[in-house]
C-alpha cells in the first residue's frame, strides 16, 4: 500500500506542475478516500460473493433489517441507498429470489409496495455480519477514540458539502 501511496503522490505532483491551480491537498484527500473506500468495498464484496450478494444488495438488506418494522418501500430504499428505481428493482428481485425479503402490496395504500425481511434474511445477516467485525476493527486500529470521532465529523461535513454541490439549484 505504501508503494501505491507514493505513486499517487508522485503522479499528483506531476499533474500539479502542468496545472498550477490544481487543489493538490483536496485532490490527495479525494484519492485517499477513493483508495480506502475501494479497498474496503472490495474486501466486503469478496465476503458477500459466496452468498450471492454485492454491496448494494447487502446495504439494501441491512436497511430493511435495521428498520423498526423490518420493512421499507422501494422509494425509501432508493433515497437512503442512493440507488435509482431500476437498480432498486433489480436489487429487490435478487433479494426476493434469494428468499431474503418479500414483496407485498401495502395494506394502507394498494399503490405502494412494501419489502419486508424474512426469517432467512435475518438469519443471513446474523451469519454475515460478525465475521466482518475483525476487518472493520483492524482498519481503524491505529486511531484513537478521539481520532475516530474527528474522522466521523469531518467525513459527515464532506458528505454535506457534496450533497450541497449536487443539489439542482446549487450554483456558483
N, C-alpha and C positions, 0 to 999 in steps of 0.2 A: 504494500500500500504506500510506503514511503516513496518508492520509485515513481509511482503514479502521481503522487502529490508534487514531487519535484518536477516531473514532466509537465504537469498542469501549470505550475508557477512559471516555468521557463517559456511555455507557449504563450501565456497571457502577457508576459514581459515583452516578447517579440511583437505581439499584436499591438501593445501599447506604444511601441516605437513608431508604428505605422499610423496609429490613431491616437495622437497625444491627448485627446479629450476623453479617452476610454476611462470609465469609472472603475479603475483597477480593483480597489478593495471590494466594491459591490459585485464585480464580475467573479472575483475569487470566492466570495461568500456564496454566490449563486451556484458556482461549480461545486463547491464543497457540499452544499445542501443536496444537489442533484446526485453527486457521487455517493454520499451517505444514504440518501433515500433509495437510490437504485440498488445499492448493495443490500440494504435491509429488505427491500421488496423481493430481490432475487432469492434471498435466504428463506423468506416467508413462503414464496411460491413453490420452492422446492419441497417444503414441508406439506404444502396443501395438495400438490400434484397427485400423490398416491390416493387422495380422497376424491379426485376428480373435480377439484375446485381451483380457482385462481383467486387473486386478491380481491377483485370486485365481487365475486360470488361470496367469498367469506365475509367481507365487510358488510355486505347486504344481510347475510345470515346473522351476523353479530348485531346489526341494528334491530332486526326483528327479535332476536333473543333477548336483547337488553331493554326492549320497550316494556313499559309497565304492564301492558296487556298481552305481550308476546305476539303482537301483530302490528301491521302497518299497511298503509295504502301505497301503491306504486308511486303516486305523486309525492308523498312524503319521502319515500326512499330515494327518488330521483334527486330531490333537493339536498338531502343530507349525504348521499353517496356521491354527489357530483357526477351523476350519470344521466344521459339522455333517455328519453322514453323508449326508443328502440332497443338500446342496450339493456335497460332495466327489464324489458320484456324477455330478452334472451337470458338474463340472469335468473329471473323468476322461473322461466321454463326449465333451466338447469336444476334449480333447487326443488321444483315440484317433481321433476322426473326422478331426482335422487331420493324422493320421499322425505326431504328435509323441511319443506313447508307445504301448506295447502293454499289453494286459491279459491275464494268463495265470494259471492255477492254480499255486500253489506246489508244487514237486516234493516238499518235505518234509511239507507238510500240505495235502491237497487241499481243505480247507475255506477256506483262505486264498487271497486274490487278490493278485497281485504286479503292480505297474505299473512298467514299465521304459521308459527313454528310448530313442528310436530315433535313427538317424543323422540323420534330418531334424530331429528335436528338438534334437540337439546343434548342428546347422548353424544353426537358427533362433536359439538362444541366442547363438552367436558373431556372428550378424548384428545382433541387437537390443542386446546389452549395450554394446559400445564407443561407439555414438552417445549413450548415456545419461551417459557419464562427464563430459562438459563441464558439464552441468547440476548433477550431483552435486558436482563441484568448486566450481562457482560458488555454490551455495547456502551453502557453508561457507568461501568465500574470505576473508572478513574475520576468521575465527577463527584464532588461533594453534594450534599443535600441543597446547599445554597446555590451551587453551580446549576443544578437541575432546575431549581425554581427560577433562576435568571434565564436559563435557556428557554424554559416554558414561556415566560413573559415575553421574551424577545421574539420567539417564533410566532406567538399569537399576534404581536404587533405587526410583523411582516405579513401574516395572513390577512389582517385587516387592511393593511396598505394595498396588498394585491387585490383584495376584494373591491376596494375603492377605485382602483385603476380600471377594473373590468366592468364597472357599472356603466350602463348605456349613456348616462349623462355626464360621465367623467370626461373632463377635457382639460386643456392647458390653462 
